[in-house]
Amino acid sequence: MPDKPLKVGLAGLGTVGGALARLMAARRDDFVARTGRSPEIVAFSARSDGDRALPLEGAVFFADPVTMAEKADIDVFVELIGGAEGPAYAAVKAALARGVPVVTANKAMLAAHGLELAEMAERSGVSLAYEAAVGGGVPVIKTLREALAGNRILRVSGILNGTCNYILSRMETERLPFDVCLKEAQRLGYAEADPTFDVGGFDTAHKLSILASLAFGARIDAGAVTVEGIETITLADLAAADDLGFRIKLLGVAARTDHGVEQRVHPTMIAKSSALAQTMGVLNAVTIDGDAVGALTLIGPGAGGAATASAVAADLVDLARGAVAPAFGRPVGALVEAERASLQRHEGGYYVRLSVLDKPGSLAAIARRMADRAISMESIVQKRAGGDDAAYVSVALITHATTETAIREALALTLQDGVVRDKPQLIRIERA
Ligand SMILES: NC(=O)c1ccc[n+]([C@@H]2O[C@H](COP(=O)([O-])OP(=O)(O)OC[C@H]3O[C@@H](n4cnc5c(N)ncnc54)[C@H](OP(=O)(O)O)[C@@H]3O)[C@@H](O)[C@H]2O)c1
């Protein structure tokens, strides 16, 4: 017989909360064998108390999760409501203030308030655990915080949003435009009715800011993340990437550079042979470079009820064993203020697609502007007519490593020269 139960207060019974209730019931014996404690959901909160056919017999319903966090007789508060502010944030603070450990999957709340919440947890001597907040079922938090603790992490790059990866994968394999693939993702439940948060890169940015903190022992700095979404990616870009041996992925990249820590989210060209490039559909993947271990990649389901509940359950097992680890790998007071590396100083190769006036000297004019900024070109390909106007052709070029400032200045000058129309498409190339 187990010594004592682990009394769980579960706030949120949606996709993840419902799956967690089912998983805890199904895996109860294993949980007991691992921890010596029997997990019991003794209290729950949702907006309505209707029957959801979940194994919650005997659990007390709270209409207000904050009241549950303040009053219920629980050993752990599991927050699966979502949202950076509002009831999730208020309830988590109430639990921590009372010395009740918290397990959450809420990346938006952690990106905005992670340090404050970690400090509260430290003061109370309890855990703030959040394996499910980044990568869903992919155990990237524990990998960075524990398994790679012997490393100086140099770089973390990943596909952290399944919606974007699904859309880009479908665009590439089915040769369907962005809008069509977005609608399909919405129909299948992979994308919200308002998809901005996902396709605009903001969800990836939240997750990246958490990974950067863990990787570099730094205070979370969500405001430091440069964010560009996938809305401007066209079939022409995907075809050009394919011709050149690349795939386009929305990557979150956090890296140590000579100028500080870079944190950026943007569509990226990566070699087709890389593990990240081969991650298709709704899957997530994260590549971590450590000085001792080298590069390793984790790939798996980044969302979905069961996969995400699997990560929440792992946090509950840790907690039942009495493990208390600093939320971001070290006490908040020991986290450094990372110097922000300006994107203007980013160095790397670039893919540029231009709509170029089809007359002698146009390409030479572009090449001259590039040379003026010491940019050397690896390839330049005139593709096909640039839309409905026969006077223009589409030109795709790849540069060798240069700086963001240099490429942007060169492109601004080609626009001024009148040989190019429309805003150029610019996609960074990443070694991965
Ligand atoms: N879904 C995924 O695949 C996934 C993956 C990774 C992380 N996450 C994170 O997990 C969290 C939960 O996501 P989800 O997809 O499970 O959300 P969801 O399906 O929308 O469920 C949210 C739950 O919260 C409840 N809720 C909302 N407002 C409430 C309030 N004021 N008081 C009490 N309960 C309230 C809802 O109650 P009702 O049921 O009564 O409406 C619902 O049960 C979010 O932080 C999300 O970012 C989700």
Ligand as a Chemical Component Dictionary entry (heavy atoms), coordinates in Angstrom:
data_LIG
# 
_chem_comp.id                   LIG 
_chem_comp.type                 NON-POLYMER 
_chem_comp.pdbx_formal_charge   0 
_chem_comp.three_letter_code    LIG 
# 
loop_
_chem_comp_atom.comp_id 
_chem_comp_atom.atom_id 
_chem_comp_atom.alt_atom_id 
_chem_comp_atom.type_symbol 
_chem_comp_atom.charge 
_chem_comp_atom.model_Cartn_x 
_chem_comp_atom.model_Cartn_y 
_chem_comp_atom.model_Cartn_z 
_chem_comp_atom.pdbx_ordinal 
LIG N1  N1  N 0  -3.585  21.609 -26.534 1  
LIG C1  C1  C 0  -2.290  21.283 -26.668 2  
LIG O1  O1  O 0  -1.932  20.452 -27.495 3  
LIG C2  C2  C 0  -1.267  21.940 -25.791 4  
LIG C3  C3  C 0  0.093   21.602 -25.944 5  
LIG C4  C4  C 0  1.049   22.174 -25.102 6  
LIG C5  C5  C 0  0.649   23.073 -24.155 7  
LIG N2  N2  N 1  -0.663  23.419 -24.041 8  
LIG C6  C6  C 0  -1.040  24.375 -23.016 9  
LIG O2  O2  O 0  -1.892  23.725 -22.092 10 
LIG C7  C7  C 0  -2.815  24.660 -21.567 11 
LIG C8  C8  C 0  -4.245  24.152 -21.773 12 
LIG O3  O3  O 0  -4.457  24.007 -23.150 13 
LIG P1  P1  P 0  -5.727  23.208 -23.737 14 
LIG O4  O4  O 0  -5.462  23.040 -25.189 15 
LIG O5  O5  O -1 -6.008  22.018 -22.902 16 
LIG O6  O6  O 0  -6.869  24.304 -23.521 17 
LIG P2  P2  P 0  -8.465  24.114 -23.673 18 
LIG O7  O7  O 0  -8.785  22.841 -24.382 19 
LIG O8  O8  O 0  -8.987  25.387 -24.207 20 
LIG O9  O9  O 0  -8.947  23.942 -22.153 21 
LIG C9  C9  C 0  -8.925  25.002 -21.247 22 
LIG C10 C10 C 0  -9.648  24.573 -19.992 23 
LIG O10 O10 O 0  -9.574  25.658 -19.064 24 
LIG C11 C11 C 0  -10.870 25.882 -18.539 25 
LIG N3  N3  N 0  -11.025 27.292 -18.179 26 
LIG C12 C12 C 0  -10.953 28.368 -18.988 27 
LIG N4  N4  N 0  -11.187 29.490 -18.292 28 
LIG C13 C13 C 0  -11.403 29.105 -17.022 29 
LIG C14 C14 C 0  -11.719 29.792 -15.813 30 
LIG N5  N5  N 0  -11.842 31.111 -15.788 31 
LIG N6  N6  N 0  -11.887 29.062 -14.708 32 
LIG C15 C15 C 0  -11.780 27.724 -14.708 33 
LIG N7  N7  N 0  -11.484 27.012 -15.813 34 
LIG C16 C16 C 0  -11.298 27.695 -16.948 35 
LIG C17 C17 C 0  -11.846 25.475 -19.610 36 
LIG O11 O11 O 0  -13.082 25.209 -19.017 37 
LIG P3  P3  P 0  -14.368 24.672 -19.877 38 
LIG O12 O12 O 0  -13.990 23.279 -20.318 39 
LIG O13 O13 O 0  -15.501 24.646 -18.902 40 
LIG O14 O14 O 0  -14.534 25.624 -21.002 41 
LIG C18 C18 C 0  -11.134 24.248 -20.192 42 
LIG O15 O15 O 0  -11.474 23.104 -19.470 43 
LIG C19 C19 C 0  -2.509  26.005 -22.242 44 
LIG O16 O16 O 0  -1.626  26.743 -21.458 45 
LIG C20 C20 C 0  -1.815  25.564 -23.519 46 
LIG O17 O17 O 0  -0.942  26.558 -24.029 47 
LIG C21 C21 C 0  -1.627  22.869 -24.825 48 
# 
loop_
_chem_comp_bond.comp_id 
_chem_comp_bond.atom_id_1 
_chem_comp_bond.atom_id_2 
_chem_comp_bond.value_order 
_chem_comp_bond.pdbx_ordinal 
LIG N1  C1  SING 1  
LIG C1  O1  DOUB 2  
LIG C1  C2  SING 3  
LIG C2  C3  SING 4  
LIG C2  C21 DOUB 5  
LIG C3  C4  DOUB 6  
LIG C4  C5  SING 7  
LIG C5  N2  DOUB 8  
LIG N2  C6  SING 9  
LIG N2  C21 SING 10 
LIG C6  O2  SING 11 
LIG C6  C20 SING 12 
LIG O2  C7  SING 13 
LIG C7  C8  SING 14 
LIG C7  C19 SING 15 
LIG C8  O3  SING 16 
LIG O3  P1  SING 17 
LIG P1  O4  DOUB 18 
LIG P1  O5  SING 19 
LIG P1  O6  SING 20 
LIG O6  P2  SING 21 
LIG P2  O7  DOUB 22 
LIG P2  O8  SING 23 
LIG P2  O9  SING 24 
LIG O9  C9  SING 25 
LIG C9  C10 SING 26 
LIG C10 O10 SING 27 
LIG C10 C18 SING 28 
LIG O10 C11 SING 29 
LIG C11 N3  SING 30 
LIG C11 C17 SING 31 
LIG N3  C12 SING 32 
LIG N3  C16 SING 33 
LIG C12 N4  DOUB 34 
LIG N4  C13 SING 35 
LIG C13 C14 SING 36 
LIG C13 C16 DOUB 37 
LIG C14 N5  SING 38 
LIG C14 N6  DOUB 39 
LIG N6  C15 SING 40 
LIG C15 N7  DOUB 41 
LIG N7  C16 SING 42 
LIG C17 O11 SING 43 
LIG C17 C18 SING 44 
LIG O11 P3  SING 45 
LIG P3  O12 DOUB 46 
LIG P3  O13 SING 47 
LIG P3  O14 SING 48 
LIG C18 O15 SING 49 
LIG C19 O16 SING 50 
LIG C19 C20 SING 51 
LIG C20 O17 SING 52 
# 
